[in-house]
Amino acid sequence: MALKKIIITIDGYSSCGKSTLAKQLARELDYVYIDSGAMYRAITLYFLQNRVDWTDVAAVKAALADIHLEFVPNADKTQSDIYLNGENVELPIRDMLVADKVSEVAAIREVREFAVARQQQMGERKGIVMDGRDIGTTVFPHAELKIFMTADTAVRVERRFKELYARNKNITIQEVKENLELRDFIDSNREISPLRKAEDAIILDNSELSMDDQLRLALQWVDDVLLVQSS
């Protein structure tokens, strides 16, 4: 299975466990994991920190010219952390303030063009797993394996709440629910690269699947693709 490298895309709604599955697959296959959502969050963080008016196209273009993003393996080598202009921003990009604004920023044409160009550069050598909203439709429309993840809304809210509550005891489940629903609406209705399932993507509903179950299922899909390509 390691003889041939392919591109694996994982799209879907917020808090469906896309990054969890992507990291699992990357470890199992010895592929590079690229968190596209972290790229948009890092851009949003930069805009917030530097008070960039993202309704001003000129201001957005000027800000993007000053942004350098890269993924660097962390200490335990099980994944990579995103660096914004040389600084590890894995923690601050997960803040609720960033979460509230990231869908707005990600909907901007210039921001998407900036991020997509870099994502495509990262995939030139294949052997990558990338998750996001438009990876299988816009970034890598010819990817060998496309997965579209979904789960019941209540399950997604609970997962997101547990993640955020661990860092902020003041967060409420209602806040999380409203934020998730707003992000779903913006992601699905934006003009540029809206969230949608690619025609050739396989649906993975993990509402009742364990992490091990979804990994086994995805690995079987990888095997199936590689078997077809080698025949």
C-alpha positions as CSV (number, residue, x, y, z in Angstrom):
1,M,0.0,0.0,0.0
2,A,2.9,2.3,0.6
3,L,4.3,1.8,-2.9
4,K,2.0,4.3,-4.6
5,K,1.2,7.7,-3.2
6,I,-2.2,9.2,-3.6
7,I,-4.1,12.4,-2.5
8,I,-6.8,11.8,0.1
9,T,-9.3,14.6,0.7
10,I,-11.7,14.8,3.6
11,D,-14.5,17.4,3.5
12,G,-17.5,17.9,5.7
13,Y,-19.2,20.0,8.3
14,S,-17.7,21.4,11.5
15,S,-16.9,19.0,14.3
16,C,-17.4,15.9,12.3
17,G,-13.9,14.7,13.3
18,K,-12.3,15.4,9.9
19,S,-9.0,16.3,11.3
20,T,-9.0,13.3,13.7
21,L,-9.5,10.9,10.8
22,A,-7.0,12.8,8.6
23,K,-4.3,12.6,11.2
24,Q,-5.0,8.9,11.8
25,L,-4.7,8.1,8.1
26,A,-1.6,10.2,7.7
27,R,0.1,8.2,10.5
28,E,-1.0,4.8,9.2
29,L,0.0,5.6,5.7
30,D,3.1,7.6,6.5
31,Y,1.6,10.5,4.6
32,V,1.7,14.3,5.3
33,Y,-1.3,15.7,7.1
34,I,-2.3,19.2,6.0
35,D,-5.0,21.0,8.1
36,S,-6.5,23.5,5.7
37,G,-8.9,24.8,8.4
38,A,-5.8,25.8,10.4
39,M,-4.6,27.9,7.5
40,Y,-7.9,29.8,7.4
41,R,-7.8,30.2,11.2
42,A,-4.3,31.5,11.1
43,I,-5.2,34.0,8.5
44,T,-8.2,35.1,10.6
45,L,-6.0,35.4,13.7
46,Y,-3.6,37.6,11.8
47,F,-6.5,39.8,10.6
48,L,-7.8,40.1,14.2
49,Q,-4.4,40.8,15.7
50,N,-3.6,43.5,13.1
51,R,-7.1,44.9,12.9
52,V,-7.4,44.2,9.2
53,D,-10.7,45.3,7.8
54,W,-11.6,42.3,5.7
55,T,-14.4,44.1,4.0
56,D,-11.7,46.2,2.3
57,V,-10.2,44.2,-0.6
58,A,-7.1,46.4,-0.7
59,A,-6.5,45.9,3.0
60,V,-6.9,42.1,2.6
61,K,-4.5,41.9,-0.3
62,A,-1.9,43.9,1.6
63,A,-2.3,41.7,4.7
64,L,-2.0,38.5,2.7
65,A,1.3,39.7,1.2
66,D,2.7,39.8,4.8
67,I,1.4,36.3,5.8
68,H,3.7,33.2,5.6
69,L,2.2,29.9,6.6
70,E,4.0,26.6,7.1
71,F,3.4,23.3,8.8
72,V,6.2,22.1,11.1
73,P,6.4,18.6,12.8
74,N,5.9,19.0,16.5
75,A,8.0,17.4,19.2
76,D,6.4,14.0,19.2
77,K,6.3,13.8,15.4
78,T,2.7,12.5,15.3
79,Q,1.5,15.6,13.5
80,S,2.5,19.1,12.3
81,D,1.7,22.4,13.9
82,I,0.9,25.5,11.9
83,Y,3.2,28.5,12.1
84,L,2.2,32.0,11.2
85,N,5.2,34.2,10.3
86,G,7.5,31.9,12.2
87,E,5.3,31.6,15.3
88,N,3.5,28.4,16.4
89,V,-0.2,29.4,16.6
90,E,-1.8,26.0,17.2
91,L,-3.4,27.2,20.5
92,P,-4.6,30.7,19.7
93,I,-6.2,29.7,16.4
94,R,-8.6,27.4,18.4
95,D,-9.9,30.3,20.4
96,M,-13.7,31.0,20.2
97,L,-13.0,34.6,18.9
98,V,-11.3,33.1,15.9
99,A,-14.0,30.4,15.5
100,D,-16.6,33.2,15.4
101,K,-14.9,35.0,12.5
102,V,-13.2,32.3,10.5
103,S,-16.1,31.4,8.2
104,E,-16.4,35.1,7.3
105,V,-12.7,35.4,6.4
106,A,-12.7,32.1,4.6
107,A,-15.5,33.3,2.3
108,I,-13.4,36.1,0.9
109,R,-12.2,35.4,-2.7
110,E,-8.7,36.7,-2.2
111,V,-8.2,34.7,1.0
112,R,-9.4,31.5,-0.7
113,E,-7.2,32.0,-3.7
114,F,-4.2,32.6,-1.4
115,A,-4.9,29.5,0.7
116,V,-5.8,27.2,-2.3
117,A,-2.6,28.1,-4.1
118,R,-0.5,27.1,-1.2
119,Q,-2.5,23.9,-0.6
120,Q,-2.0,22.8,-4.2
121,Q,1.8,23.4,-3.9
122,M,1.8,21.2,-0.8
123,G,0.1,18.4,-2.8
124,E,2.4,18.3,-5.8
125,R,4.3,15.3,-4.6
126,K,1.1,13.5,-3.5
127,G,1.2,11.3,-0.3
128,I,-1.0,13.8,1.6
129,V,-4.2,13.8,3.5
130,M,-6.0,17.2,3.6
131,D,-9.2,18.1,5.3
132,G,-11.5,21.1,4.9
133,R,-14.6,22.3,3.2
134,D,-13.7,22.4,-0.5
135,I,-10.7,20.2,-0.8
136,G,-12.3,17.5,-3.0
137,T,-14.2,20.0,-5.1
138,T,-11.8,23.0,-5.6
139,V,-8.3,22.3,-4.3
140,F,-7.9,18.7,-5.5
141,P,-10.8,17.9,-7.8
142,H,-8.8,14.9,-9.3
143,A,-7.8,13.4,-5.9
144,E,-7.8,9.6,-6.0
145,L,-9.9,9.3,-2.8
146,K,-12.5,11.8,-1.6
147,I,-14.3,11.4,1.7
148,F,-17.2,13.5,2.8
149,M,-17.8,13.4,6.6
150,T,-21.1,14.1,8.4
151,A,-22.8,13.4,11.7
152,D,-25.9,14.4,13.6
153,T,-26.0,18.0,14.7
154,A,-26.5,17.1,18.3
155,V,-23.5,14.8,18.2
156,R,-21.3,17.5,16.6
157,V,-22.4,20.1,19.2
158,E,-21.5,17.8,22.0
159,R,-18.1,17.0,20.6
160,R,-17.3,20.7,20.0
161,F,-18.5,21.7,23.5
162,K,-16.2,19.1,25.1
163,E,-13.2,20.4,23.1
164,L,-13.8,24.0,24.0
165,Y,-14.9,23.5,27.6
166,A,-11.5,21.9,28.3
167,R,-9.9,25.3,27.6
168,N,-12.7,27.6,28.7
169,K,-15.0,26.7,31.5
170,N,-17.3,29.7,30.9
171,I,-18.4,28.4,27.4
172,T,-22.0,27.3,27.2
173,I,-23.4,24.6,25.0
174,Q,-25.9,27.1,23.5
175,E,-23.0,29.3,22.4
176,V,-21.3,26.3,20.7
177,K,-24.6,25.3,19.0
178,E,-25.2,28.8,17.6
179,N,-21.6,29.1,16.4
180,L,-21.7,25.7,14.7
181,E,-25.0,26.4,13.0
182,L,-23.8,29.8,11.8
183,R,-20.6,28.3,10.4
184,D,-22.6,25.6,8.6
185,F,-24.8,28.2,7.0
186,I,-22.0,30.5,5.9
187,D,-19.8,27.6,4.7
188,S,-22.7,26.1,2.7
189,N,-24.0,29.3,1.2
190,R,-20.9,31.4,0.5
191,E,-20.4,32.4,-3.2
192,I,-16.8,31.1,-3.4
193,S,-16.2,27.4,-3.1
194,P,-19.2,26.5,-0.8
195,L,-19.2,23.4,1.3
196,R,-20.6,20.6,-0.8
197,K,-20.0,16.9,-1.4
198,A,-18.0,16.1,-4.6
199,E,-19.9,13.9,-6.9
200,D,-17.3,11.1,-6.6
201,A,-16.9,11.4,-2.8
202,I,-17.8,8.6,-0.4
203,I,-20.0,9.7,2.5
204,L,-18.9,8.7,6.0
205,D,-21.5,9.3,8.7
206,N,-19.7,8.8,12.0
207,S,-22.5,9.7,14.4
208,E,-22.3,6.2,15.9
209,L,-18.8,5.1,14.8
210,S,-15.7,5.0,17.1
211,M,-12.5,6.5,15.9
212,D,-11.1,3.0,15.4
213,D,-14.2,2.0,13.3
214,Q,-13.9,5.0,11.0
215,L,-10.2,4.5,10.6
216,R,-10.7,0.8,9.5
217,L,-13.4,1.9,7.1
218,A,-11.2,4.6,5.5
219,L,-8.2,2.4,5.3
220,Q,-10.3,-0.2,3.4
221,W,-11.3,2.6,0.9
222,V,-7.6,3.4,0.5
223,D,-6.9,-0.3,-0.2
224,D,-9.7,-0.4,-2.8
225,V,-8.3,2.7,-4.6
226,L,-4.8,1.4,-4.7
227,L,-5.9,-2.0,-5.8
228,V,-7.8,-0.5,-8.8
229,Q,-4.8,1.7,-9.7
230,S,-2.3,-1.2,-9.6
231,S,-4.5,-3.5,-11.7
